[in-house]
């Protein structure tokens, strides 16, 4: 019972904070923000596409190094484990 009354009191208090004026103002801000989207300049679009191709190129070249290194580290770990069991 006490929890329900606390929840009801909190909801009543929160309801008093949001008035009709504040709700209307928030709605107006939301509409202004949604209608104010500007297109990116051509230079920015080219920069992003260049950056995307550079990142793709770097990731492609990284896979050629990462896979052999991972296999090498696993091989070293297995070799150490086998060497420790032999002694």
Number of C-alpha atoms within 10 A of each C-alpha: 5 7 8 9 10 11 11 12 12 12 12 11 11 11 10 10 10 10 11 10 9 11 11 11 12 12 12 12 11 11 11 11 10 9 8 8 8 6 7 8 8 9 9 10 12 11 11 12 12 12 12 12 12 12 12 12 11 11 11 11 11 11 11 10 10 11 10 11 12 11 11 12 11 12 12 12 12 12 12 12 11 11 10 9 8 7 5
